[in-house]
Amino acid sequence: MSVARSLERRIEYLVEGMGAKVFRGQLHPLEVAIRLVRECELSLAETGVGPTAPNQFVVSLNPDDLGADAAGAVIRLNTVINEAAFERGWRLEGAPAVTLATEPYLTRGTVKVDARIVPGELHPWVHLIEIHGPRRVPIKHNRAIIGRSRRADVVLGDSEISRTHALVWQEGGSAWIQDLASANGTLLNNVRIDGPSALTDGDSVTLGRARFGFRPT
């Protein structure tokens, strides 16, 4: 199954059952969810870490198109953004936050989306657990840089770790790691990697002198 079709199936599952409790008339929840993902695609910002997508959205509708159960819809639409980010390999600077609003000037069936990138708190999607050591390192951002620099997303102060040592991210249903031309290299299961390499639960990752176990949350 293609990446696009896989994501579409998951979005269909996430919005299933929302129906008329949230969106009235001919407006379908799947249409709103796909419009949000499309807005992410159109608003991607290219950074040194990779594509960064918006994480805050105001979805405006005609008052007659919005039902009463908006709170439940927001939770599901937030999850849609997270799913899309991990499937497409996008970085989010903060947790997704969708707001449903009404605008009388909009015609029925019209969806207007305003999207912004707003830094905020994120929950870890994986931990690096030091083997024979005390550290349990959370990774919160998708497309997270690990390194010695204070500007890295995951800061490890070891002297043999480069300032920007490695990149870790999720994309296409898998987790990945890539060395960023570090001085001492990155080892995956004791083998030095030269390009993007898939990660699975229990893999060992060696950065400098530190060896970690890869543990998705």
Short mmCIF file of the C-alpha atoms (twelve columns), coordinates in Angstrom:
data_MODEL
# 
_entry.id   MODEL 
# 
loop_
_atom_site.group_PDB 
_atom_site.id 
_atom_site.type_symbol 
_atom_site.label_atom_id 
_atom_site.label_alt_id 
_atom_site.label_comp_id 
_atom_site.label_asym_id 
_atom_site.label_seq_id 
_atom_site.Cartn_x 
_atom_site.Cartn_y 
_atom_site.Cartn_z 
_atom_site.pdbx_PDB_model_num 
ATOM 1   C CA . MET A 1   0.000   0.000  0.000  1 
ATOM 2   C CA . SER A 2   1.352   3.463  -0.890 1 
ATOM 3   C CA . VAL A 3   2.196   5.987  1.811  1 
ATOM 4   C CA . ALA A 4   -0.595  8.293  0.611  1 
ATOM 5   C CA . ARG A 5   -3.214  5.524  0.679  1 
ATOM 6   C CA . SER A 6   -2.021  4.250  4.061  1 
ATOM 7   C CA . LEU A 7   -2.439  7.710  5.578  1 
ATOM 8   C CA . GLU A 8   -5.845  8.173  3.963  1 
ATOM 9   C CA . ARG A 9   -7.048  4.891  5.482  1 
ATOM 10  C CA . ARG A 10  -5.921  5.953  8.949  1 
ATOM 11  C CA . ILE A 11  -7.601  9.336  8.578  1 
ATOM 12  C CA . GLU A 12  -10.834 7.622  7.561  1 
ATOM 13  C CA . TYR A 13  -10.618 5.489  10.702 1 
ATOM 14  C CA . LEU A 14  -9.910  8.471  12.955 1 
ATOM 15  C CA . VAL A 15  -12.888 10.533 11.772 1 
ATOM 16  C CA . GLU A 16  -15.307 7.598  11.506 1 
ATOM 17  C CA . GLY A 17  -18.467 8.227  13.485 1 
ATOM 18  C CA . MET A 18  -18.097 12.003 13.803 1 
ATOM 19  C CA . GLY A 19  -20.864 12.605 11.278 1 
ATOM 20  C CA . ALA A 20  -23.785 14.930 11.907 1 
ATOM 21  C CA . LYS A 21  -22.930 15.493 15.591 1 
ATOM 22  C CA . VAL A 22  -20.102 17.720 14.444 1 
ATOM 23  C CA . PHE A 23  -20.608 18.690 10.804 1 
ATOM 24  C CA . ARG A 24  -24.022 19.306 9.296  1 
ATOM 25  C CA . GLY A 25  -25.367 19.371 5.785  1 
ATOM 26  C CA . GLN A 26  -23.192 17.985 3.021  1 
ATOM 27  C CA . LEU A 27  -19.905 18.697 4.821  1 
ATOM 28  C CA . HIS A 28  -18.169 15.412 5.686  1 
ATOM 29  C CA . PRO A 29  -15.576 15.121 8.513  1 
ATOM 30  C CA . LEU A 30  -13.170 13.372 6.144  1 
ATOM 31  C CA . GLU A 31  -13.246 16.455 3.914  1 
ATOM 32  C CA . VAL A 32  -12.226 18.660 6.853  1 
ATOM 33  C CA . ALA A 33  -9.452  16.266 7.938  1 
ATOM 34  C CA . ILE A 34  -7.981  16.009 4.443  1 
ATOM 35  C CA . ARG A 35  -8.161  19.805 4.079  1 
ATOM 36  C CA . LEU A 36  -6.052  20.128 7.251  1 
ATOM 37  C CA . VAL A 37  -3.422  17.746 5.898  1 
ATOM 38  C CA . ARG A 38  -3.427  19.589 2.573  1 
ATOM 39  C CA . GLU A 39  -2.888  22.887 4.406  1 
ATOM 40  C CA . CYS A 40  0.122   21.325 6.120  1 
ATOM 41  C CA . GLU A 41  1.550   20.333 2.749  1 
ATOM 42  C CA . LEU A 42  1.083   23.831 1.368  1 
ATOM 43  C CA . SER A 43  2.607   25.506 4.440  1 
ATOM 44  C CA . LEU A 44  5.698   23.338 4.971  1 
ATOM 45  C CA . ALA A 45  8.796   25.276 6.012  1 
ATOM 46  C CA . GLU A 46  12.154  23.878 4.934  1 
ATOM 47  C CA . THR A 47  14.675  24.013 7.769  1 
ATOM 48  C CA . GLY A 48  18.056  22.490 8.503  1 
ATOM 49  C CA . VAL A 49  16.236  19.647 10.234 1 
ATOM 50  C CA . GLY A 50  13.851  18.955 7.361  1 
ATOM 51  C CA . PRO A 51  10.249  19.899 6.494  1 
ATOM 52  C CA . THR A 52  8.402   21.541 9.382  1 
ATOM 53  C CA . ALA A 53  4.597   21.578 9.308  1 
ATOM 54  C CA . PRO A 54  2.136   23.919 11.030 1 
ATOM 55  C CA . ASN A 55  0.762   22.684 14.333 1 
ATOM 56  C CA . GLN A 56  -1.925  25.258 15.165 1 
ATOM 57  C CA . PHE A 57  -5.043  25.634 13.031 1 
ATOM 58  C CA . VAL A 58  -8.261  27.619 12.992 1 
ATOM 59  C CA . VAL A 59  -10.889 25.857 10.877 1 
ATOM 60  C CA . SER A 60  -13.699 28.268 9.983  1 
ATOM 61  C CA . LEU A 61  -17.114 27.120 8.767  1 
ATOM 62  C CA . ASN A 62  -20.536 28.546 8.155  1 
ATOM 63  C CA . PRO A 63  -22.528 28.354 11.459 1 
ATOM 64  C CA . ASP A 64  -25.030 26.000 9.842  1 
ATOM 65  C CA . ASP A 65  -22.230 23.527 9.069  1 
ATOM 66  C CA . LEU A 66  -21.017 23.098 12.654 1 
ATOM 67  C CA . GLY A 67  -22.855 20.845 15.094 1 
ATOM 68  C CA . ALA A 68  -22.714 20.634 18.875 1 
ATOM 69  C CA . ASP A 69  -19.994 18.044 19.561 1 
ATOM 70  C CA . ALA A 70  -17.002 20.161 18.563 1 
ATOM 71  C CA . ALA A 71  -14.784 19.113 21.505 1 
ATOM 72  C CA . GLY A 72  -14.667 15.467 20.447 1 
ATOM 73  C CA . ALA A 73  -13.928 16.474 16.863 1 
ATOM 74  C CA . VAL A 74  -10.963 18.618 17.908 1 
ATOM 75  C CA . ILE A 75  -9.299  15.684 19.670 1 
ATOM 76  C CA . ARG A 76  -9.611  13.506 16.571 1 
ATOM 77  C CA . LEU A 77  -8.428  16.236 14.224 1 
ATOM 78  C CA . ASN A 78  -5.380  16.842 16.436 1 
ATOM 79  C CA . THR A 79  -4.594  13.144 16.089 1 
ATOM 80  C CA . VAL A 80  -4.941  13.406 12.306 1 
ATOM 81  C CA . ILE A 81  -2.171  16.050 12.258 1 
ATOM 82  C CA . ASN A 82  0.104   13.867 14.390 1 
ATOM 83  C CA . GLU A 83  -0.524  10.840 12.170 1 
ATOM 84  C CA . ALA A 84  0.208   12.848 9.031  1 
ATOM 85  C CA . ALA A 85  3.428   14.249 10.492 1 
ATOM 86  C CA . PHE A 86  4.793   10.833 11.411 1 
ATOM 87  C CA . GLU A 87  3.716   9.301  8.104  1 
ATOM 88  C CA . ARG A 88  5.175   12.075 5.945  1 
ATOM 89  C CA . GLY A 89  8.269   12.713 8.064  1 
ATOM 90  C CA . TRP A 90  7.296   16.251 9.070  1 
ATOM 91  C CA . ARG A 91  8.605   18.021 12.139 1 
ATOM 92  C CA . LEU A 92  6.106   19.659 14.493 1 
ATOM 93  C CA . GLU A 93  7.355   22.375 16.839 1 
ATOM 94  C CA . GLY A 94  4.501   21.836 19.285 1 
ATOM 95  C CA . ALA A 95  1.479   19.648 19.878 1 
ATOM 96  C CA . PRO A 96  -1.286  19.965 17.250 1 
ATOM 97  C CA . ALA A 97  -4.096  22.307 18.272 1 
ATOM 98  C CA . VAL A 98  -7.183  22.609 16.064 1 
ATOM 99  C CA . THR A 99  -9.880  25.193 16.795 1 
ATOM 100 C CA . LEU A 100 -13.290 25.033 15.109 1 
ATOM 101 C CA . ALA A 101 -14.818 28.470 14.507 1 
ATOM 102 C CA . THR A 102 -17.831 29.871 12.684 1 
ATOM 103 C CA . GLU A 103 -17.877 32.723 10.177 1 
ATOM 104 C CA . PRO A 104 -21.292 33.800 8.852  1 
ATOM 105 C CA . TYR A 105 -19.762 35.230 5.659  1 
ATOM 106 C CA . LEU A 106 -18.660 31.760 4.512  1 
ATOM 107 C CA . THR A 107 -21.038 29.889 2.237  1 
ATOM 108 C CA . ARG A 108 -22.300 26.522 3.433  1 
ATOM 109 C CA . GLY A 109 -19.909 23.693 2.661  1 
ATOM 110 C CA . THR A 110 -16.878 26.015 2.577  1 
ATOM 111 C CA . VAL A 111 -13.885 25.249 4.797  1 
ATOM 112 C CA . LYS A 112 -11.327 27.971 5.553  1 
ATOM 113 C CA . VAL A 113 -8.087  26.991 7.334  1 
ATOM 114 C CA . ASP A 114 -5.535  29.316 8.911  1 
ATOM 115 C CA . ALA A 115 -2.329  27.492 9.902  1 
ATOM 116 C CA . ARG A 116 0.676   28.562 11.985 1 
ATOM 117 C CA . ILE A 117 3.864   27.089 13.419 1 
ATOM 118 C CA . VAL A 118 3.849   27.696 17.181 1 
ATOM 119 C CA . PRO A 119 6.512   26.187 19.476 1 
ATOM 120 C CA . GLY A 120 5.123   24.254 22.417 1 
ATOM 121 C CA . GLU A 121 5.372   21.150 24.546 1 
ATOM 122 C CA . LEU A 122 5.504   17.691 22.949 1 
ATOM 123 C CA . HIS A 123 5.251   14.214 24.399 1 
ATOM 124 C CA . PRO A 124 8.140   11.788 23.708 1 
ATOM 125 C CA . TRP A 125 7.584   9.308  20.901 1 
ATOM 126 C CA . VAL A 126 10.730  7.329  21.713 1 
ATOM 127 C CA . HIS A 127 13.404  7.004  24.402 1 
ATOM 128 C CA . LEU A 128 17.092  6.255  24.107 1 
ATOM 129 C CA . ILE A 129 17.988  4.176  27.168 1 
ATOM 130 C CA . GLU A 130 21.690  4.047  27.933 1 
ATOM 131 C CA . ILE A 131 23.002  0.499  28.122 1 
ATOM 132 C CA . HIS A 132 25.008  0.049  31.337 1 
ATOM 133 C CA . GLY A 133 24.330  3.698  32.192 1 
ATOM 134 C CA . PRO A 134 21.833  5.927  34.029 1 
ATOM 135 C CA . ARG A 135 20.438  7.964  31.158 1 
ATOM 136 C CA . ARG A 136 16.940  7.692  29.757 1 
ATOM 137 C CA . VAL A 137 16.775  10.257 26.969 1 
ATOM 138 C CA . PRO A 138 13.341  11.289 25.608 1 
ATOM 139 C CA . ILE A 139 12.984  12.320 21.968 1 
ATOM 140 C CA . LYS A 140 9.996   14.604 21.500 1 
ATOM 141 C CA . HIS A 141 10.301  16.180 18.048 1 
ATOM 142 C CA . ASN A 142 9.879   14.213 14.886 1 
ATOM 143 C CA . ARG A 143 13.081  14.951 12.969 1 
ATOM 144 C CA . ALA A 144 15.165  15.530 16.095 1 
ATOM 145 C CA . ILE A 145 18.867  16.383 16.025 1 
ATOM 146 C CA . ILE A 146 21.021  14.652 18.641 1 
ATOM 147 C CA . GLY A 147 24.293  16.329 19.489 1 
ATOM 148 C CA . ARG A 148 26.531  18.217 21.890 1 
ATOM 149 C CA . SER A 149 25.298  21.653 20.832 1 
ATOM 150 C CA . ARG A 150 22.827  23.393 23.099 1 
ATOM 151 C CA . ARG A 151 20.772  24.054 19.988 1 
ATOM 152 C CA . ALA A 152 20.289  20.334 19.379 1 
ATOM 153 C CA . ASP A 153 16.874  18.881 20.186 1 
ATOM 154 C CA . VAL A 154 18.530  16.167 22.284 1 
ATOM 155 C CA . VAL A 155 21.657  17.421 24.038 1 
ATOM 156 C CA . LEU A 156 24.324  14.883 25.023 1 
ATOM 157 C CA . GLY A 157 27.389  16.432 26.597 1 
ATOM 158 C CA . ASP A 158 29.855  13.640 25.784 1 
ATOM 159 C CA . SER A 159 33.099  15.015 24.345 1 
ATOM 160 C CA . GLU A 160 33.167  12.400 21.546 1 
ATOM 161 C CA . ILE A 161 29.722  13.379 20.304 1 
ATOM 162 C CA . SER A 162 29.660  16.042 17.573 1 
ATOM 163 C CA . ARG A 163 27.692  19.247 17.948 1 
ATOM 164 C CA . THR A 164 25.129  17.939 15.447 1 
ATOM 165 C CA . HIS A 165 25.763  14.212 15.489 1 
ATOM 166 C CA . ALA A 166 22.672  12.354 14.221 1 
ATOM 167 C CA . LEU A 167 19.083  12.845 13.076 1 
ATOM 168 C CA . VAL A 168 16.205  10.626 14.262 1 
ATOM 169 C CA . TRP A 169 12.707  10.708 12.763 1 
ATOM 170 C CA . GLN A 170 9.608   8.742  11.771 1 
ATOM 171 C CA . GLU A 171 8.407   8.477  8.189  1 
ATOM 172 C CA . GLY A 172 6.409   6.007  6.146  1 
ATOM 173 C CA . GLY A 173 5.525   3.852  9.142  1 
ATOM 174 C CA . SER A 174 9.140   3.361  10.269 1 
ATOM 175 C CA . ALA A 175 11.669  5.103  12.503 1 
ATOM 176 C CA . TRP A 176 14.976  6.205  10.981 1 
ATOM 177 C CA . ILE A 177 18.410  7.422  12.010 1 
ATOM 178 C CA . GLN A 178 21.052  9.174  9.938  1 
ATOM 179 C CA . ASP A 179 24.551  10.270 10.841 1 
ATOM 180 C CA . LEU A 180 25.187  13.973 10.201 1 
ATOM 181 C CA . ALA A 181 28.829  13.698 9.129  1 
ATOM 182 C CA . SER A 182 29.884  13.374 12.775 1 
ATOM 183 C CA . ALA A 183 33.558  13.038 13.662 1 
ATOM 184 C CA . ASN A 184 33.201  9.610  15.267 1 
ATOM 185 C CA . GLY A 185 30.227  8.249  13.345 1 
ATOM 186 C CA . THR A 186 26.999  6.588  14.419 1 
ATOM 187 C CA . LEU A 187 26.708  2.836  14.947 1 
ATOM 188 C CA . LEU A 188 23.478  0.888  14.607 1 
ATOM 189 C CA . ASN A 189 23.741  -2.559 16.186 1 
ATOM 190 C CA . ASN A 190 27.543  -2.093 16.187 1 
ATOM 191 C CA . VAL A 191 27.686  -1.328 12.439 1 
ATOM 192 C CA . ARG A 192 28.633  2.173  11.266 1 
ATOM 193 C CA . ILE A 193 25.882  3.716  9.126  1 
ATOM 194 C CA . ASP A 194 26.433  5.818  5.999  1 
ATOM 195 C CA . GLY A 195 22.868  6.878  5.165  1 
ATOM 196 C CA . PRO A 196 19.303  6.721  6.495  1 
ATOM 197 C CA . SER A 197 18.856  3.448  8.415  1 
ATOM 198 C CA . ALA A 198 15.642  1.947  9.777  1 
ATOM 199 C CA . LEU A 199 15.268  1.552  13.539 1 
ATOM 200 C CA . THR A 200 13.239  -1.048 15.395 1 
ATOM 201 C CA . ASP A 201 12.436  -1.572 19.054 1 
ATOM 202 C CA . GLY A 202 15.477  -2.952 20.877 1 
ATOM 203 C CA . ASP A 203 18.113  -1.780 18.391 1 
ATOM 204 C CA . SER A 204 21.326  -0.417 19.868 1 
ATOM 205 C CA . VAL A 205 22.567  3.025  18.829 1 
ATOM 206 C CA . THR A 206 26.142  4.096  19.595 1 
ATOM 207 C CA . LEU A 207 26.973  7.801  19.662 1 
ATOM 208 C CA . GLY A 208 30.539  8.568  20.677 1 
ATOM 209 C CA . ARG A 209 31.264  6.375  23.687 1 
ATOM 210 C CA . ALA A 210 27.607  6.063  24.737 1 
ATOM 211 C CA . ARG A 211 25.474  3.098  23.701 1 
ATOM 212 C CA . PHE A 212 21.700  3.314  23.856 1 
ATOM 213 C CA . GLY A 213 18.732  1.024  23.359 1 
ATOM 214 C CA . PHE A 214 15.987  2.338  21.059 1 
ATOM 215 C CA . ARG A 215 12.578  2.139  22.810 1 
ATOM 216 C CA . PRO A 216 9.451   3.608  21.164 1 
ATOM 217 C CA . THR A 217 6.817   4.768  23.641 1 
# 
